[in-house]
């Protein structure tokens, strides 16, 4: 199994679930078991695996600590 990667950006909700508007302009549809209610519309770090060019199978979502 490959190691999970981290993706940073803004977590938003849409009709189909959750999307990460990643730093750099990419948009990734997220597949995840847990619903990240507290993190919606906030900057987050998503840990997971890229399953296609625009989809991440997320292992976890956590708030991004601003510096």
Backbone as JSON Lines, residues from 0, in Angstrom:
{"i":0,"aa":"X","n":[0.85,-1.19,0.0],"ca":[0.0,0.0,0.0],"c":[0.89,1.24,0.0]}
{"i":1,"aa":"X","n":[0.51,2.22,-0.77],"ca":[1.29,3.45,-0.84],"c":[0.99,4.34,0.35]}
{"i":2,"aa":"X","n":[1.95,5.19,0.65],"ca":[1.8,6.12,1.77],"c":[0.8,7.23,1.4]}
{"i":3,"aa":"X","n":[0.01,7.65,2.38],"ca":[-0.97,8.72,2.15],"c":[-0.24,10.05,1.95]}
{"i":4,"aa":"X","n":[-0.85,10.93,1.18],"ca":[-0.33,12.27,0.95],"c":[-1.2,13.27,1.68]}
{"i":5,"aa":"X","n":[-0.7,14.51,1.78],"ca":[-1.49,15.59,2.39],"c":[-1.79,16.64,1.34]}
{"i":6,"aa":"X","n":[-3.03,17.14,1.37],"ca":[-3.52,18.16,0.45],"c":[-4.12,19.28,1.27]}
{"i":7,"aa":"X","n":[-3.75,20.51,0.99],"ca":[-4.2,21.66,1.77],"c":[-5.09,22.55,0.92]}
{"i":8,"aa":"X","n":[-6.15,23.09,1.56],"ca":[-7.03,24.0,0.85],"c":[-8.29,24.27,1.64]}
{"i":9,"aa":"X","n":[-9.31,24.78,0.95],"ca":[-10.59,25.13,1.55],"c":[-11.58,23.98,1.34]}
{"i":10,"aa":"X","n":[-12.19,23.51,2.43],"ca":[-13.18,22.44,2.34],"c":[-14.56,23.05,2.14]}
{"i":11,"aa":"X","n":[-15.24,22.64,1.08],"ca":[-16.59,23.15,0.8],"c":[-17.54,21.99,0.58]}
{"i":12,"aa":"X","n":[-18.81,22.25,0.83],"ca":[-19.87,21.26,0.62],"c":[-20.56,21.61,-0.69]}
{"i":13,"aa":"X","n":[-20.89,20.58,-1.47],"ca":[-21.7,20.81,-2.66],"c":[-22.77,19.72,-2.71]}
{"i":14,"aa":"X","n":[-23.58,19.73,-3.75],"ca":[-24.71,18.8,-3.83],"c":[-24.26,17.34,-3.79]}
{"i":15,"aa":"X","n":[-23.06,17.05,-4.25],"ca":[-22.59,15.68,-4.3],"c":[-21.76,15.25,-3.11]}
{"i":16,"aa":"X","n":[-21.55,16.13,-2.14],"ca":[-20.74,15.77,-0.97],"c":[-19.78,16.89,-0.61]}
{"i":17,"aa":"X","n":[-18.48,16.55,-0.56],"ca":[-17.47,17.52,-0.16],"c":[-16.39,17.64,-1.21]}
{"i":18,"aa":"X","n":[-15.88,18.87,-1.35],"ca":[-14.84,19.18,-2.32],"c":[-13.74,19.94,-1.6]}
{"i":19,"aa":"X","n":[-12.5,19.63,-1.94],"ca":[-11.36,20.41,-1.47],"c":[-10.93,21.33,-2.58]}
{"i":20,"aa":"X","n":[-11.02,22.65,-2.33],"ca":[-10.47,23.64,-3.25],"c":[-9.02,23.81,-2.82]}
{"i":21,"aa":"X","n":[-8.15,23.05,-3.46],"ca":[-6.76,22.96,-3.03],"c":[-5.97,24.2,-3.39]}
{"i":22,"aa":"X","n":[-4.95,24.46,-2.59],"ca":[-3.99,25.51,-2.9],"c":[-3.42,25.18,-4.27]}
{"i":23,"aa":"X","n":[-3.32,26.14,-5.12],"ca":[-2.81,25.9,-6.48],"c":[-3.91,25.79,-7.51]}
{"i":24,"aa":"X","n":[-5.19,25.8,-7.07],"ca":[-6.29,25.86,-8.01],"c":[-7.01,24.56,-8.32]}
{"i":25,"aa":"X","n":[-6.48,23.41,-7.94],"ca":[-7.17,22.15,-8.21],"c":[-8.39,21.99,-7.3]}
{"i":26,"aa":"X","n":[-9.38,21.26,-7.8],"ca":[-10.57,20.88,-7.02],"c":[-10.62,19.37,-6.96]}
{"i":27,"aa":"X","n":[-10.72,18.84,-5.75],"ca":[-10.77,17.4,-5.56],"c":[-12.06,17.01,-4.87]}
{"i":28,"aa":"X","n":[-12.79,16.06,-5.47],"ca":[-13.95,15.47,-4.81],"c":[-13.41,14.53,-3.75]}
{"i":29,"aa":"X","n":[-14.01,14.55,-2.55],"ca":[-13.53,13.73,-1.45],"c":[-14.46,12.55,-1.2]}
{"i":30,"aa":"X","n":[-13.87,11.39,-1.04],"ca":[-14.57,10.19,-0.61],"c":[-14.1,9.93,0.8]}
{"i":31,"aa":"X","n":[-15.05,9.9,1.77],"ca":[-14.64,9.72,3.16],"c":[-15.74,9.06,3.96]}
{"i":32,"aa":"X","n":[-15.35,8.43,5.04],"ca":[-16.31,7.76,5.92],"c":[-16.95,8.75,6.9]}
{"i":33,"aa":"X","n":[-16.18,9.71,7.38],"ca":[-16.65,10.64,8.39],"c":[-17.12,11.93,7.73]}
{"i":34,"aa":"X","n":[-18.18,12.55,8.26],"ca":[-18.66,13.83,7.75],"c":[-17.99,14.96,8.53]}
{"i":35,"aa":"X","n":[-17.17,15.78,7.85],"ca":[-16.38,16.81,8.53],"c":[-17.16,18.12,8.74]}
{"i":36,"aa":"X","n":[-18.19,18.09,9.58],"ca":[-19.07,19.25,9.77],"c":[-18.3,20.48,10.27]}
{"i":37,"aa":"X","n":[-17.45,20.32,11.28],"ca":[-16.75,21.46,11.88],"c":[-15.72,22.09,10.96]}
{"i":38,"aa":"X","n":[-15.3,21.38,9.93],"ca":[-14.24,21.88,9.06],"c":[-14.75,22.54,7.78]}
{"i":39,"aa":"X","n":[-16.06,22.51,7.53],"ca":[-16.62,23.06,6.29],"c":[-16.41,24.58,6.25]}
{"i":40,"aa":"X","n":[-16.0,25.06,5.07],"ca":[-15.71,26.48,4.82],"c":[-14.5,26.97,5.61]}
{"i":41,"aa":"X","n":[-13.59,26.05,5.91],"ca":[-12.35,26.41,6.61],"c":[-11.17,25.8,5.86]}
{"i":42,"aa":"X","n":[-9.97,26.35,6.14],"ca":[-8.75,25.78,5.56],"c":[-8.42,24.5,6.31]}
{"i":43,"aa":"X","n":[-8.17,23.45,5.55],"ca":[-7.92,22.14,6.14],"c":[-6.73,21.46,5.47]}
{"i":44,"aa":"X","n":[-6.3,20.38,6.11],"ca":[-5.33,19.47,5.53],"c":[-6.04,18.12,5.42]}
{"i":45,"aa":"X","n":[-6.11,17.6,4.2],"ca":[-6.72,16.29,3.96],"c":[-5.6,15.28,3.78]}
{"i":46,"aa":"X","n":[-5.66,14.2,4.53],"ca":[-4.71,13.1,4.37],"c":[-5.43,11.98,3.64]}
{"i":47,"aa":"X","n":[-4.82,11.51,2.55],"ca":[-5.46,10.45,1.8],"c":[-4.72,10.07,0.54]}
{"i":48,"aa":"X","n":[-5.41,9.33,-0.31],"ca":[-4.83,8.81,-1.55],"c":[-5.6,9.34,-2.74]}
{"i":49,"aa":"X","n":[-4.88,9.78,-3.75],"ca":[-5.48,10.22,-5.01],"c":[-5.95,8.97,-5.76]}
{"i":50,"aa":"X","n":[-7.26,8.89,-6.04],"ca":[-7.79,7.72,-6.74],"c":[-8.05,8.0,-8.22]}
{"i":51,"aa":"X","n":[-8.08,9.28,-8.59],"ca":[-8.14,9.7,-9.99],"c":[-7.58,11.12,-10.02]}
{"i":52,"aa":"X","n":[-7.6,11.74,-11.19],"ca":[-7.02,13.09,-11.3],"c":[-7.72,14.11,-10.43]}
{"i":53,"aa":"X","n":[-8.99,13.85,-10.06],"ca":[-9.74,14.86,-9.31],"c":[-10.5,14.27,-8.12]}
{"i":54,"aa":"X","n":[-10.03,13.14,-7.59],"ca":[-10.72,12.53,-6.45],"c":[-9.71,12.0,-5.44]}
{"i":55,"aa":"X","n":[-9.99,12.28,-4.16],"ca":[-9.15,11.81,-3.06],"c":[-9.98,10.92,-2.16]}
{"i":56,"aa":"X","n":[-9.44,9.75,-1.85],"ca":[-10.03,8.9,-0.82],"c":[-9.39,9.35,0.49]}
{"i":57,"aa":"X","n":[-10.16,10.09,1.3],"ca":[-9.63,10.74,2.49],"c":[-9.6,9.8,3.68]}
{"i":58,"aa":"X","n":[-8.44,9.75,4.34],"ca":[-8.29,9.02,5.59],"c":[-8.61,9.93,6.77]}
{"i":59,"aa":"X","n":[-8.42,11.24,6.59],"ca":[-8.68,12.18,7.66],"c":[-8.69,13.62,7.16]}
{"i":60,"aa":"X","n":[-9.36,14.48,7.93],"ca":[-9.42,15.91,7.65],"c":[-9.16,16.63,8.96]}
{"i":61,"aa":"X","n":[-8.24,17.59,8.94],"ca":[-7.99,18.37,10.15],"c":[-7.83,19.83,9.78]}
{"i":62,"aa":"X","n":[-8.14,20.69,10.75],"ca":[-8.0,22.12,10.51],"c":[-6.55,22.48,10.29]}
{"i":63,"aa":"X","n":[-6.31,23.41,9.4],"ca":[-4.98,23.91,9.11],"c":[-4.67,25.02,10.08]}
{"i":64,"aa":"X","n":[-3.62,24.88,10.84],"ca":[-3.22,25.92,11.8],"c":[-2.55,27.04,11.03]}
{"i":65,"aa":"X","n":[-3.13,28.21,11.12],"ca":[-2.57,29.39,10.45],"c":[-1.38,29.9,11.26]}
{"i":66,"aa":"X","n":[-0.36,30.37,10.55],"ca":[0.82,30.91,11.23],"c":[0.89,32.4,11.09]}
